[in-house]
Amino acid sequence: MRLLLAIVPLFFSINLFAKKNIDNSLKNNIVNAKIITQDFQHENLSFDFISSDGSYWLDCKHEQGTQPHGWTVYCGKYVFKLHMFLREYHNDTDTGFEFHYWADEFDNLKETHTQSTWITVDKNTKPKRVIAYLGFTGDTSQLRMEINP
């Protein structure tokens, strides 16, 4: 019991020290964060719903929802509610991109899936194109997104 009482405060002090260093590191490295999600235009996005085995490829239509990051994607009988954030972070040497998105399809598939990807590149690089997939039905089908910001 005495050993446990000695270890628990040590554990919490190590975690607080690590959190403080991580917080300071983030503050020192991220000079500017810009959310570029609002820059997505209808014509910059395209969607498909495809099978992993190639048995179908559905071209989809989409419309922007009431939130800047929200889209409704229509793929045949499937209706996806999709949310996307693309954030751009800058420091003295790098540019980082965080692409976070999630979609649900409750009418037929009754599923929700999410994905987040971080990319770090040289400082003056801009995103040119992003192609991403969200797996559905046990990853036998994917909602494919192409973004040309």
N, C-alpha and C positions, 0 to 999 in steps of 0.2 A: 504494500500500500504506500509506504514512504517513497519507494522508487517511482510509482505512478504519480504521486503528488509532485515529485521533483521534475519528472519528464513533461507533464502537461504544460506548466508555465514556459518551459524551454521551447516546446513545440509552437505555442502561440507567439512567443517573441520572435522565433525564426520566421514564421509566416508573416508577421507584421513587418519585419525587416525586409523580407523579399517583396512584399506588396509595395512598401515605400520606395524601394529601388526600382521596381517595374514602373510605378507611377512617375517617378522622376525621369526615368529613361524615356518614357513616352512623351512627357512634356518637353524634354530636350530635343527629341528627334522629330516630332511632328510640329512643323512651323505653321503650316496652313492646311486646313482640310476643306475641300470644296465638294459639295454634293452636286453631282452632275445628272442625277436622275431626272430632274425636271426638264432637261434638255432633250429627252427622248421624244421624238416626233413619230407620229403614226407611220410615216414613210421610211423611218429608220429601223423598223422592227419587222420581222417575219417569223412565222411559227409553222411548225408541222408536227403531226402526231404520227409516229412511225413504230413499226414493230422491229424487234431485234432480229427476227429471222427473215425480214424483207417481204413478208406476206402482204403488208399494206403500208402505204405512205399517204396520209391525209393532209392536203393543204388546208391551212386554217385561215380564218379571218379574225380580226381583232379590233377592239375599240377601247378607248381610254375610259377608265372608271371615274368616280368622283374624287378620288385621291390622286395626287400627282404620280405616285408610284404604282397605281393599281390599273390593271388591264383585264378585260374579259376576252377570252380566246375561244373561238368556236371551231371545233374540228369534227365535222359530221355530227353524230349524236352526242359528242362530248363537249361540255362547257366548262372551261377552266377559269378559275379566278386566280389571277397571277399578280404578284407583287414583286417589284424589283427595285433594288438600290444599287447604284454604281457611285462609289465615292472615290475621290482622288485626294491623295495625301502627298505633301511635299516636305522635304527637308533640304539641307544643303547639298546633298549628293544624289538623292534618290527621289523617284516618284513611285508611290504605291497606289494600287487600285484594289478596292474591295468590291466584289460583285456578290451581292446576297439576294437570293430570290426564293420564293416559295409559291406553290400552287396547290389548289385543291380542286377536286372534281367529285362532287357529292351526288349528282344525279344518277350516274351509272357506276362509276368506279368506287365511290365512297372512300377516297383516299386523299391524304395531304402529304406533300413532300417538300423538303427544303434543301438548299445547297448554299454554301458560301465558299468563295475562292478569293485568295489574295495573290496579287502579282506585284513584284517590285522590279522596276526597270531604272535605267539611267535617268538622270534628272529631267531632261527636256523631252522625254518621250510622251506622246499622246496616244490614247486608245484609238485603234483603227477599226478593228472588228472583234466582236466577241461571239463565239458560238458555244452554246451551253445546252446541256440535256438534263432533264429531270426524269428519273425512272418511275414508272407506274406498273401496276399488276406484276409485282415481284421482279421488276426490271426487265420484263419481256416487251414492254412498250416504253417509249420516251416522248416527252414533250420537248421538241427541239426549238431553240430560240436562236435567232441570228439578230445581232444588234450592230448597226453601223452608226456610231455616234457622230 
